[in-house]
Amino acid sequence: MGKGSVIIYITIAVLLLLLISQSPSNKAGKRHGHRRLKLRSNFTFDQHIHHEHERIPFDPLVAKIERHREDKEWEKQYIDTHHPELHHEHAPGEESQPEWEDFMDAEDYLNDEDKFNVTDRLVLLFPKIDVDPSDGFVSEHELTEWNLEQSRKEVLHRTEREMEVHDKNHDGFVSFSEYEPPSWVRNSDNSSFGYDMGWWKEDHFNASDVDGDGLLNITEFNDFLHPADTSNPNLLNWLCKEEIRERDSDKDGKVNFKEFFHGLFDLVRNYDEESHDSSHHSEDSQESPAKKLFTELDKDGDGYLSDAELLPIIGKLHPSERYYAKQQADYIIQQADADKDGGLTLKEMIDSPYVFYSAIFNEDDEDYEYHDEFR
């Protein structure tokens, strides 16, 4: 970034802070009580459980605090799940090890305006987001790229944590014999959801093993755990085969139109039309576009979809982190873009801090218009 751009950002920030300091809400007798915030976590121990996509953290500093808290919870639940015999035992010297909360309680840190101030954080982060181009205006593309970068860091962190669990000999790789399937696989019978558990494990593992050495490095293991974000063609083909296995109710190895219509078409429509509500569409009205798409995918015209023919829509059946990053960027801009010009200025971001820091605002806090504890 040029020196001129830096001067412009500093000047804008100083002016905004001066304006905020003169705000009527800051005058004597008008200040709100200092509310205690609550840092919410998206942590679930079994990352293979299918659930709503996790919120992408906006601020790397808040994300770091969340990771510390999640890691502590992960360590506790890992011991409870894998080593219940140690549940009531203490490691030597454990009492002398400081807890995270002993030196930085998350809520206390976030409530301490000398340590964490939302306005200051937005002033600092704005030029890091506004890079393509650096023009004092955060576009949907720039915010999507920022969200995607934060999301990938979160995903990789969780993968590294999972690697600790499965890498039994601590050589930096996971072998097929070392890998333990997630609990939702272990606790299911082989017919659940059409899965054959042995097939699922071996084919999934081998498809993730790019170099074919029988071991998954951190990149391959990350793809193994998050195949929707891979560029590995073998793993994408595995995803397609998996969809065929799940949707193939008559077990003929292919998907006919009925199986496509009642299992896959809504996923494609919901991807293409995020506001689509299938309850507002009759089955008859949906059948025509479904047949059109089915015919486009059915390249050999045999009336069935093979795994290879599903490949063009696999990204819509399994949305990537980029999809969710854009979805979150669109929502943020919709909420904070006061002049509705399609992007965000620094002032608009400062005026709507709760949109960016929803994880630290108390859910019971009804006053989102002005939060002077952050000024």
Secondary structure by P-SEA (a helix, b strand, c coil): ccaaaaaaaaaaaaaaaaaaaacccccccccccbbbbbbbbccccccccccccccccccaaaaaaaaaaaaaaaaaaaaaaccccccccccccccccccccccccaaaaaaccccccaaaaaaaaccccccccccccccaaaaaaaaaaaaaaaaaaaaaaaaaaccccccccccccccccccccccccccccccaaaaaaaaaaaaacccccccccaaaaaaaacccccccaaaaaaaaaaaaaaacccccccccaaaaaaccaaaaaaaacccccccccccccaaaaaaaaaaaacccccccccccccccccccccccaaaaaaaaaaaaaaaccccccccccaaaaaacccccccccccccccccccccccc
